[in-house]
Amino acid sequence: MKIDVRTVYHCEHCKKISLSKGAMTLHEDKCRFNPLNRSYCIGCKHLLVEAVEYSNTDEEFTGVRPRRKFTCNIDGKVMCHPKIRTFSKERQELIMSISQKIMPNMNEECRFYEDAGIPF
């Protein structure tokens, strides 16, 4: 009988496991259950979500074609998802060129938040 004793790394936010510390570190940073990646605005009655399509000929938005536009009805600013922090610097700059602020994440919260009462 052969027995291997290994170190197993567990994600702090979901059930994923890995034998590689580096791979788990990368996963945890981008994990969809990480509170830093979860938008506090989703479920707020002040969030306006619009479907948006950018044409393929529009060179300004090459590589960035959001399917939804998030706007805060309190300040009227166009927002992007907090997971932008995990993107490359170039992609962050492209997204911020069409957004005015980043949505608060679950750790930051928002003083204007009001539950929209949408069941998930």
C-alpha positions as CSV (number, residue, x, y, z in Angstrom):
1,M,0.0,0.0,0.0
2,K,1.3,3.5,-0.9
3,I,0.3,6.5,1.2
4,D,1.0,10.1,0.1
5,V,0.9,12.9,2.7
6,R,0.5,16.2,0.9
7,T,-0.5,19.7,1.8
8,V,-3.9,20.6,0.4
9,Y,-5.0,24.2,0.0
10,H,-8.7,25.1,0.4
11,C,-10.4,28.2,-0.9
12,E,-11.6,30.4,2.0
13,H,-14.7,31.3,-0.1
14,C,-15.9,28.1,-1.8
15,K,-15.2,24.4,-1.8
16,K,-12.4,24.3,-4.3
17,I,-9.1,22.6,-3.3
18,S,-5.7,22.5,-4.9
19,L,-2.3,21.0,-4.3
20,S,-0.6,24.2,-5.5
21,K,-0.5,27.2,-3.2
22,G,0.1,29.5,-6.2
23,A,-2.9,28.2,-8.0
24,M,-5.1,28.6,-4.9
25,T,-3.9,32.1,-4.4
26,L,-4.9,33.0,-7.9
27,H,-8.2,31.3,-7.6
28,E,-9.1,33.0,-4.3
29,D,-8.4,36.4,-5.8
30,K,-10.9,35.8,-8.6
31,C,-13.3,33.5,-6.8
32,R,-16.9,34.6,-7.4
33,F,-17.7,34.0,-3.7
34,N,-14.9,36.3,-2.5
35,P,-16.6,39.3,-0.8
36,L,-14.2,41.7,-2.6
37,N,-15.6,40.4,-6.0
38,R,-19.3,40.6,-5.0
39,S,-21.1,43.8,-5.8
40,Y,-23.1,45.4,-3.0
41,C,-25.3,47.2,-5.5
42,I,-26.9,44.0,-7.0
43,G,-30.3,43.9,-5.4
44,C,-30.5,47.6,-4.6
45,K,-33.5,49.5,-5.8
46,H,-31.3,52.4,-6.9
47,L,-29.4,50.3,-9.5
48,L,-30.5,50.8,-13.1
49,V,-29.4,48.0,-15.4
50,E,-29.6,48.6,-19.2
51,A,-28.8,46.2,-22.0
52,V,-26.1,47.8,-24.2
53,E,-24.6,46.7,-27.5
54,Y,-21.5,48.4,-28.9
55,S,-21.0,48.0,-32.7
56,N,-17.9,46.1,-33.9
57,T,-16.8,49.1,-35.9
58,D,-16.5,51.3,-32.9
59,E,-12.7,51.3,-32.3
60,E,-13.0,53.1,-28.9
61,F,-14.5,50.0,-27.3
62,T,-12.4,47.3,-29.0
63,G,-12.0,44.4,-26.6
64,V,-14.5,45.8,-24.2
65,R,-18.1,45.1,-25.1
66,P,-20.3,45.1,-21.9
67,R,-23.6,43.5,-22.2
68,R,-25.1,45.5,-19.4
69,K,-24.7,49.1,-18.2
70,F,-25.0,49.7,-14.5
71,T,-26.1,53.2,-13.4
72,C,-26.7,54.4,-9.8
73,N,-29.9,56.4,-9.7
74,I,-28.6,58.4,-6.6
75,D,-25.6,60.1,-8.3
76,G,-26.3,59.1,-12.0
77,K,-22.8,57.6,-12.4
78,V,-22.1,54.6,-14.7
79,M,-20.5,51.9,-12.6
80,C,-18.5,48.8,-13.4
81,H,-18.3,45.5,-11.4
82,P,-15.8,45.3,-8.5
83,K,-14.1,42.3,-10.1
84,I,-12.4,44.8,-12.4
85,R,-9.5,44.8,-9.8
86,T,-8.5,41.3,-11.0
87,F,-8.2,42.4,-14.7
88,S,-5.0,43.5,-16.5
89,K,-4.1,47.2,-16.3
90,E,-5.0,47.7,-19.9
91,R,-8.4,46.1,-19.6
92,Q,-9.1,48.1,-16.4
93,E,-8.2,51.4,-18.2
94,L,-10.6,50.4,-21.1
95,I,-13.4,49.7,-18.8
96,M,-12.9,52.8,-16.7
97,S,-13.0,54.9,-19.9
98,I,-16.7,54.0,-20.2
99,S,-17.4,53.9,-16.5
100,Q,-17.3,56.6,-13.8
101,K,-16.9,54.5,-10.7
102,I,-16.5,51.0,-9.4
103,M,-19.5,49.5,-7.6
104,P,-18.9,49.0,-3.8
105,N,-18.1,45.4,-2.9
106,M,-19.6,43.5,0.1
107,N,-16.9,44.8,2.4
108,E,-17.4,48.5,1.5
109,E,-21.2,48.7,1.5
110,C,-23.1,51.9,0.6
111,R,-25.1,54.3,2.8
112,F,-27.8,54.6,0.1
113,Y,-28.5,50.9,-0.3
114,E,-32.2,50.0,-0.2
115,D,-33.3,46.4,-0.8
116,A,-35.2,46.0,-4.1
117,G,-37.0,42.9,-2.7
118,I,-35.9,40.8,-5.7
119,P,-35.9,37.1,-4.7
120,F,-32.9,35.2,-5.9
